[in-house]
């Protein structure tokens, strides 16, 4: 079956930065909805018309991947606004109540990037924002999408990978 919207792809890949440093490797295939929100537009474009067994190498500039890095999405908030058990890499949707930067977007997923006794640094950028990426994709299988999958426009697996669209509030187009 040739890849065309809507369908479901089973993919594996190796993702690295522009210098070839490994970022992510998916050896066991994962299914994605093609023609919805699971894959970046440039990835879908590169796979259009391909079949199971197809392999491709892509170079994605930030504007075709996870967008530019926006320093205005980084803020400092008081440590006492956060749970006692706070760790680097934890994520919060929006800023906590009582934040000192209420003009920050509420629909952004913020990652804890630094923790100090008096404050916490939050970053609303996608972890790969601002990076050019190299992607080696392998199409393992292609199947027809079910009515439920078509209606949802996603398999919901994209959140576990780096090929999903950017977090809410970020712009990748």
C-alpha positions as CSV (number, residue, x, y, z in Angstrom):
1,X,0.0,0.0,0.0
2,X,1.3,3.4,-0.9
3,X,1.4,6.2,1.7
4,X,-1.4,8.7,1.2
5,X,-3.7,10.5,3.7
6,X,-5.4,9.1,5.6
7,X,-3.4,6.0,6.6
8,X,-1.3,4.6,9.5
9,X,2.4,4.2,9.2
10,X,4.7,2.1,11.3
11,X,8.0,3.9,11.5
12,X,11.5,3.5,13.1
13,X,14.2,6.1,12.9
14,X,17.5,7.6,14.0
15,X,17.5,11.3,14.9
16,X,20.6,13.3,15.3
17,X,21.6,17.0,15.4
18,X,23.3,18.7,12.5
19,X,26.7,17.6,13.8
20,X,25.6,13.9,13.9
21,X,25.2,13.6,17.6
22,X,22.5,11.0,18.4
23,X,19.4,12.5,19.9
24,X,16.9,9.7,19.7
25,X,16.7,6.2,18.2
26,X,13.5,4.3,17.7
27,X,14.5,0.7,16.8
28,X,11.1,-0.9,17.5
29,X,8.5,0.6,15.1
30,X,5.7,2.8,16.4
31,X,2.5,3.6,14.5
32,X,1.6,7.2,13.5
33,X,-1.4,8.6,11.7
34,X,-0.5,10.1,8.3
35,X,-2.6,13.1,7.3
36,X,-3.2,14.4,10.8
37,X,-1.2,15.8,13.7
38,X,1.2,13.0,14.5
39,X,4.0,13.9,12.1
40,X,5.8,17.1,11.1
41,X,4.6,18.4,7.6
42,X,8.1,17.9,6.1
43,X,8.2,14.3,7.3
44,X,4.8,13.6,5.7
45,X,5.9,15.3,2.5
46,X,9.0,13.1,2.3
47,X,7.0,9.9,2.8
48,X,4.1,10.7,0.4
49,X,3.7,7.8,-2.1
50,X,6.3,5.5,-0.4
51,X,5.6,2.0,0.7
52,X,6.8,-0.4,3.4
53,X,10.5,-0.8,3.2
54,X,11.2,2.8,2.1
55,X,14.1,4.6,3.8
56,X,14.9,8.2,3.6
57,X,17.3,10.7,5.1
58,X,16.0,14.2,5.9
59,X,17.7,17.4,7.0
60,X,15.2,19.6,8.8
61,X,16.0,23.2,9.5
62,X,14.3,24.6,12.7
63,X,11.5,26.2,10.7
64,X,10.5,22.7,9.4
65,X,11.0,20.9,12.7
66,X,10.3,22.5,16.1
67,X,10.6,26.1,15.3
68,X,13.1,28.8,16.4
69,X,14.1,29.1,20.0
70,X,12.3,32.0,21.7
71,X,14.0,33.4,24.7
72,X,10.8,35.2,25.7
73,X,9.4,31.7,26.6
74,X,11.9,31.4,29.4
75,X,11.0,32.8,32.8
76,X,11.9,32.7,36.5
77,X,9.4,31.9,39.2
78,X,9.5,31.7,43.0
79,X,10.5,28.2,44.3
80,X,7.6,28.2,46.8
81,X,5.0,28.1,43.9
82,X,6.1,24.6,43.0
83,X,5.7,21.2,44.7
84,X,8.2,20.1,47.2
85,X,9.3,17.2,44.9
86,X,10.6,19.2,42.0
87,X,13.0,17.8,39.5
88,X,14.8,19.0,36.3
89,X,12.8,18.1,33.3
90,X,9.4,18.1,35.0
91,X,6.7,19.8,32.9
92,X,3.8,22.1,33.8
93,X,1.0,23.2,31.5
94,X,1.0,27.0,32.0
95,X,2.5,28.8,34.9
96,X,1.5,28.2,38.5
97,X,-1.0,30.5,40.2
98,X,0.7,33.5,41.8
99,X,3.4,33.6,39.1
100,X,5.2,36.9,38.6
101,X,5.1,36.7,34.8
102,X,1.4,36.5,34.1
103,X,1.9,37.7,30.5
104,X,3.5,34.3,29.6
105,X,1.3,32.1,27.3
106,X,-1.0,29.8,29.4
107,X,-1.3,27.1,26.8
108,X,2.4,26.2,26.7
109,X,4.1,23.2,28.3
110,X,6.9,24.6,30.5
111,X,9.9,22.4,31.4
112,X,11.9,22.9,34.6
113,X,15.5,23.6,33.4
114,X,17.1,24.9,36.6
115,X,16.2,24.8,40.3
116,X,17.6,27.2,42.8
117,X,16.7,27.7,46.5
118,X,14.8,30.9,45.7
119,X,13.6,30.4,42.2
120,X,12.9,28.0,39.3
121,X,13.7,28.5,35.6
122,X,11.0,27.4,33.2
123,X,11.4,27.0,29.4
124,X,8.3,26.9,27.2
125,X,10.3,26.0,24.0
126,X,10.2,22.5,22.6
127,X,13.4,20.8,23.7
128,X,14.6,20.7,20.0
129,X,13.6,24.2,19.2
130,X,16.3,26.1,17.2
131,X,18.0,22.9,16.2
132,X,18.6,21.6,12.7
133,X,18.0,17.9,12.6
134,X,19.1,14.9,10.6
135,X,16.5,12.1,10.4
136,X,16.9,8.6,9.0
137,X,13.4,7.2,8.7
138,X,12.3,3.6,7.9
139,X,8.8,2.8,6.9
140,X,8.1,-0.6,8.4
141,X,4.4,-1.0,7.5
142,X,1.5,1.0,6.0
143,X,-2.2,0.2,6.6
144,X,-5.5,1.7,6.1
145,X,-6.7,3.9,9.0
146,X,-9.9,3.0,10.9
147,X,-12.8,5.3,11.0
148,X,-12.0,6.1,14.6
149,X,-8.4,6.9,13.7
150,X,-9.5,9.2,10.9
151,X,-12.0,11.0,13.1
152,X,-9.3,11.5,15.8
153,X,-6.6,12.6,13.3
154,X,-4.0,11.1,15.6
155,X,-3.1,7.8,17.2
156,X,-2.0,9.6,20.3
157,X,1.5,8.1,20.1
158,X,3.2,11.2,18.9
159,X,3.6,12.6,22.5
160,X,6.1,9.8,23.3
161,X,8.3,10.8,20.4
162,X,10.3,13.7,19.0
163,X,8.5,13.7,15.7
164,X,5.3,15.1,17.0
165,X,4.2,18.6,16.3
166,X,5.4,21.3,18.8
167,X,3.7,21.8,22.1
168,X,0.7,24.1,22.2
169,X,1.5,27.7,21.8
170,X,4.7,27.1,19.7
171,X,4.7,27.7,16.0
172,X,6.4,25.4,13.5
173,X,5.0,26.6,10.2
